[in-house]
Amino acid sequence: QVQLVESGGGLVQPGGSLRLSCAASGSIFSIDTMAWYRQAPGKERELVAHITSGGSTNYADSVKGRFTISRDNAKDTVNLQMNSLKPEDTAVYYCNADIRDYGGYQNAYWGQGTQVTVSS
């Protein structure tokens, strides 16, 4: 009933930039917190950044000053601007959203993931 679709991943050189986008669709009544997570091979999934419905943001220490999370409530999207990318940023990036649907249920939804590879 609710789907999140990420886009914008790819291969980039160290120091480069990428912009990820995630669009939510389906039976959406409201969206609360939206977030980006990432998971590198052999590692646990970690929170990268999140943004509340009011626009408050929080970042992992490893990406502070380099990444910026934003959202467009009119389009039900969340974005992640990634600058000064490092090889250690290489991971599959997943968007996450806390969504209340028209059935009256609030759940966390996940996108399918988009690969980000930082390599020279």
Residue pairs with C-beta under 8 A, 6 or more apart in sequence:
1 26
1 27
1 101
1 103
2 24
2 25
2 26
2 27
2 28
2 99
2 101
2 107
2 109
3 24
3 25
3 26
3 109
4 22
4 23
4 24
4 95
4 96
4 97
4 109
4 110
4 111
4 112
5 22
5 23
5 25
5 111
5 112
6 20
6 21
6 22
6 93
6 94
6 95
6 111
6 112
6 113
6 114
7 20
7 21
7 22
7 23
7 114
8 18
8 19
8 20
8 21
8 114
9 18
9 20
9 93
9 114
9 115
9 116
10 18
10 115
10 116
10 117
11 117
11 118
11 119
12 18
12 85
12 116
12 117
12 118
13 85
13 118
13 119
13 120
14 85
14 86
14 87
14 118
14 119
14 120
15 84
15 85
16 85
16 118
17 81
17 82
17 83
17 84
17 85
18 82
18 85
18 116
19 79
19 80
19 81
19 82
20 36
20 79
20 80
20 82
20 93
20 95
20 114
20 116
21 77
21 78
21 79
21 80
22 34
22 36
22 77
22 78
22 79
22 95
22 97
22 111
23 75
23 76
23 77
24 31
24 76
24 77
24 97
24 99
24 109
25 76
26 101
27 101
27 102
27 103
28 76
28 99
28 100
28 101
28 102
29 99
29 100
29 101
29 102
30 53
30 99
30 100
31 53
31 73
31 76
31 97
31 98
31 99
31 100
32 52
32 53
32 97
32 98
32 99
32 100
32 106
33 50
33 51
33 52
33 53
33 97
33 98
34 50
34 51
34 69
34 71
34 78
34 95
34 96
34 97
34 98
35 47
35 48
35 49
35 50
35 51
35 69
35 78
35 95
35 96
35 97
36 47
36 48
36 49
36 50
36 69
36 78
36 80
36 93
36 94
36 95
36 96
37 45
37 46
37 47
37 48
37 93
37 94
37 95
37 96
38 45
38 46
38 48
38 89
38 91
38 92
38 93
38 94
38 116
39 45
39 46
39 91
39 92
39 94
39 113
40 88
40 90
40 91
40 92
43 91
45 94
46 60
47 60
48 59
48 60
48 63
48 67
48 69
48 80
48 93
49 57
49 58
49 59
49 60
49 63
49 67
49 69
49 80
50 57
50 58
50 69
50 96
51 57
51 58
51 69
51 70
51 71
51 78
53 73
55 71
57 69
59 67
59 69
62 88
63 82
63 89
66 82
66 83
66 84
66 85
67 80
67 81
67 82
67 83
68 80
68 81
68 83
69 78
69 79
69 80
69 81
70 78
70 79
70 81
71 77
71 78
71 79
72 78
72 79
78 95
78 97
80 93
82 89
82 116
85 116
85 118
86 118
87 118
87 119
88 118
89 116
89 118
90 116
90 117
90 118
90 119
91 116
92 113
92 114
92 115
92 116
93 113
93 114
93 115
93 116
94 110
94 111
94 112
94 113
94 114
95 110
95 111
96 108
96 109
96 110
96 111
97 108
97 109
98 106
98 107
98 108
98 109
99 106
99 107
99 108
99 109
100 106
101 107
